[in-house]
Each structure stands twice: as structure tokens, then as C-alpha cells.
Amino acid sequence: MLLGTLLAYFILTVSHLAGAIPTTHDHVKIETRTIDEIYQDALKEEGVLRVAWGGDIKVSQKIIVDAFTRRFPDIPLDLGVGLSKYHSPLIDRYWENSNFTDDGADVAVLQTLHDFPRWKSEGRLLNYKVSSWDDIYPEFIDSDGAYTGLYIFTFGNIIYKENSVDLPIPQTFPEFIHPRFSSGQITSAYPNDDDAVLYLFSRIVQTHGWDFMHNFSKQNITWIRGTASPGMLIAQEAGPTISFATSSVFASGLTITTHKDVFMSWPQTGTIFKSTKMPETAKLFLSYLMHDEWQQGITSGGYATRKTYDRLGVFKQEPQMHPLGYVNFMSDRRVVEWWRFQFEEILGPPQGRDPNLMDW
């Protein structure tokens, strides 16, 4: 009864990312400069661009920094990779400690989608519309340009090591409860340690009930912190061989397959803080992330916030994917915490090293 009440309240009260905060109607114009023209203006600024980048694999730092600095020489970039849930409070703490003059970052690219409308309402975001603005789904942007959905992340597809997992591969989540998967083959990120995985598991429970979760937890699961960690673990020589709650971006040699059950997605979102001393450089960074050069390389999964590169159609996956569901979920922290502690009651607190400290 409590679950039904909470879900009803949730459906009635939340709104999606683009409509969470009233627009200011300051009529920010879409960027008309080429990316090389923005680069020339950025070269006139002094300092190091500070980027708070949400993620849990340090190798991504090198990939992004190398690509950006190779394309734009003489632009110093300090890109700090860390969990979004930690970046956000650090940004707020820096803002307070600086007497509300500096956010501690010039740009933030994060998973904590509920923070962007709040920061906007506090007057802390610089409105900016990249040149490809009209090619981005309006559901993934703020109409004033305060923040922009940069690319699509997904969780819920099945990732496994071929020739090492018992067949057939499940097509629904209850199939993971079969005895053949009870010998330590499954690994998963903790749902009570990451909001995206939490949302995925909440959808699974809403579809299959709490019995699924209780039975699944008895399958000798290797629970691990970090959304990339299960995939990285599967890629190693021995150990678990299959997961549905992991990112496969940095796990080579694995097979990714779709299924007939629910999964989830969200627009990893970026913003420029108004306190930046390097506004042109910050605009260059966001423009590069939304430019054809970068978008072509990050949309191999088939989904994108830009219509041009959304080959599979992120909004064609309803109701299986529900691409705005995570945005709504994050908007009500009472609901988020209710789900978190439901799973923690079953699994206990997350155990293991901080994924940012793991040497994958």
C-alpha cells in the first residue's frame, strides 16, 4: 500500500528536466561561430578550464583530455573524474566557502540531473546554446540554455563473456533466478550505491515484484561498487561472467545483447557555471562535446540526444526504456531515498572500495 501511494504521489508531482524550472525568457541566441572561431576567442583567456566530470573509471579522464587538447592545443584542461554524487556536494561546498563567488568548477558534466534545475533557480548557471541546439531533443535541454543533455547512457542490457556463461541468455530478469546462475556467474553494481542503478532496479521491482529481488539476492551475486566495475570484472580472466547492471564502455571483449524486459537511460547533462573566469573556453568545451567530431565517436550504442545521431530512436523505445523516467525519478529525493533503503534492507550497505580508487 505504501509503495502504491508513493508511486502515485511520484507520478503526480514530478516533472521532466526541461520543465522543472520556469524559463527566464532572456532569449539567448544559438551559437553562430564555428568551433574554430570559438577556439580563437578561448585562446584570449588565461587560466585552466576546470571540469567536474561524472564517472568512475579514471581512464576516461585521459581519453577526454587527450582528445580535447589534441584538437585545441594551448587550452589547459583540468578534468576531474569522480562520482557525480560526490562532485555535486563538493561544488556546493566550494560555492559556500568562496562566499558565493566561485563554484570550484567552470563546467560540470554529471548524472545528478536534479542539481541542474536547482543551480539554475539559484542563478548560478550561464545560459548557452551550442550551434547544434535545434538538433537536440527538446526534452533533454533547458529552454533557456542553462543546461544541455550531451549524450545518452543506458543500463539494463545484458553483458556477458561468450563461451563462459550458461546458455540460453535470459530475455527477462526473472530468468536470472534459474539455478544455473546460482554458482557465482552474476555480478552487479549495488542499487543502493548509484541512483541510475537504483532506478533500474526500481523498474524491475515495479514490473516483477519484490519476490524477484529477494530471490535474486540469493543467487550468490558478486555485488560491487561502481557502474563500470561489473563489466570490468567480467572482462578479467576468472570470476563472474554476466551482468545486467553495468556499463560496458571500457570492458573490451564482451558481448552486449538486448532483451524483452525493462531497462533505463538518461541524458548525461552539462552546464557552465556563471562564476567561470573562462566563459569562452567553457563554451568551447561544451561545443566540442556536441560537435559532429565528438558525437560521431560516442553514439556507437545507437542512442543520442542529438537527433542526427540517434540511430535507434531513444523515444521509440517506450515503454521499455522510458527515457524521461530517470529524470523524473531524480527530481523527488524522498522517493529516491525510499527506494534506496528498501534495497539496503535486503542487501545491506554497499561494501568494497570506492570505484574511483580501483585500478582497472
Summary of the structure (lengths in Angstrom):
residues: 360
radius of gyration: 20.5
end to end distance: 43.3
largest distance: 63.7
contacts: 1163
relative contact order: 0.19
helix: 41%
strand: 16%
